[in-house]
């Protein structure tokens, strides 16, 4: 079955109207990312997240994670987000990845830089598998630059950018065009340039 974000939003709205918490969270994420809707709408996304936060165990975990973050307790926020992330919720996976990338290591996050990078990549991969194109592009960035544990994987990065660009991520489309301009990943050069330009125009 071909992916159809517009129809996905329609079905998620129906499920959310029946107080299905995971559907409400997924709907908020799609609206925030502008997937399946005319344009991103942060206000509408927040409303959906707020409703979800008031219902169910996962909602409580997300709410508690947000409260811990606002209080500056990053490790506690990670505990809540990672618990929800392990249950498969993309929003929690994205939030956990963001905290590892932006707040760790730090005064309230006692992990090494290497461990923070490892965990960020773990959650980004899972979020990308759940349809988050921005997360997939970030996975591509990790592959592009490499890490202390892994060398750069340019072809792997280009493949992540290609998939993310197909999902509508403009930065990934630019990255594909960039690789062609500089002759990187020459085997895929023509396809990368064509796809990057086509997606950017649309």
RAMO-V839642 format. One record per residue. N is the residue number from 1. RES is the residue in one small letter. OMEGA is omega as a letter, one per 40 degrees, with the letter a starting at -180 (none if undefined). Layout:
N & RES & OMEGA
N & RES & OMEGA
This chain:
1 & x & a
2 & x & a
3 & x & a
4 & x & a
5 & x & a
6 & x & i
7 & x & i
8 & x & i
9 & x & i
10 & x & a
11 & x & i
12 & x & i
13 & x & i
14 & x & a
15 & x & i
16 & x & i
17 & x & i
18 & x & i
19 & x & i
20 & x & a
21 & x & i
22 & x & i
23 & x & i
24 & x & i
25 & x & i
26 & x & i
27 & x & i
28 & x & i
29 & x & a
30 & x & i
31 & x & a
32 & x & a
33 & x & a
34 & x & a
35 & x & i
36 & x & i
37 & x & a
38 & x & i
39 & x & i
40 & x & a
41 & x & a
42 & x & a
43 & x & i
44 & x & i
45 & x & a
46 & x & i
47 & x & i
48 & x & i
49 & x & a
50 & x & i
51 & x & i
52 & x & a
53 & x & a
54 & x & a
55 & x & i
56 & x & a
57 & x & a
58 & x & i
59 & x & i
60 & x & i
61 & x & i
62 & x & i
63 & x & a
64 & x & i
65 & x & i
66 & x & a
67 & x & i
68 & x & i
69 & x & a
70 & x & i
71 & x & i
72 & x & a
73 & x & a
74 & x & a
75 & x & i
76 & x & i
77 & x & i
78 & x & i
79 & x & a
80 & x & a
81 & x & a
82 & x & i
83 & x & i
84 & x & a
85 & x & i
86 & x & i
87 & x & i
88 & x & a
89 & x & a
90 & x & a
91 & x & i
92 & x & i
93 & x & i
94 & x & a
95 & x & i
96 & x & i
97 & x & a
98 & x & i
99 & x & i
100 & x & a
101 & x & a
102 & x & a
103 & x & a
104 & x & e
105 & x & a
106 & x & a
107 & x & a
108 & x & i
109 & x & a
110 & x & i
111 & x & i
112 & x & i
113 & x & a
114 & x & i
115 & x & i
116 & x & i
117 & x & i
118 & x & a
119 & x & i
120 & x & a
121 & x & i
122 & x & a
123 & x & i
124 & x & i
125 & x & a
126 & x & i
127 & x & i
128 & x & i
129 & x & i
130 & x & i
131 & x & i
132 & x & a
133 & x & i
134 & x & i
135 & x & i
136 & x & i
137 & x & i
138 & x & i
139 & x & i
140 & x & i
141 & x & i
142 & x & i
143 & x & a
144 & x & a
145 & x & a
146 & x & a
147 & x & i
148 & x & a
149 & x & a
150 & x & i
151 & x & i
152 & x & i
153 & x & a
154 & x & a
155 & x & i
156 & x & i
157 & x & a
158 & x & i
159 & x & i
160 & x & i
161 & x & a
162 & x & a
163 & x & a
164 & x & i
165 & x & i
166 & x & i
167 & x & i
168 & x & a
169 & x & a
170 & x & i
171 & x & i
172 & x & i
173 & x & i
174 & x & a
175 & x & i
176 & x & i
177 & x & i
178 & x & a
179 & x & i
180 & x & a
181 & x & a
182 & x & i
183 & x & a
184 & x & a
185 & x & a
186 & x & a
187 & x & a
188 & x & a
189 & x & a
190 & x & a
191 & x & i
192 & x & a
193 & x & a
194 & x & a
195 & x & a
196 & x & i
197 & x & a
198 & x & a
199 & x & a
200 & x & i
201 & x & a
202 & x & none
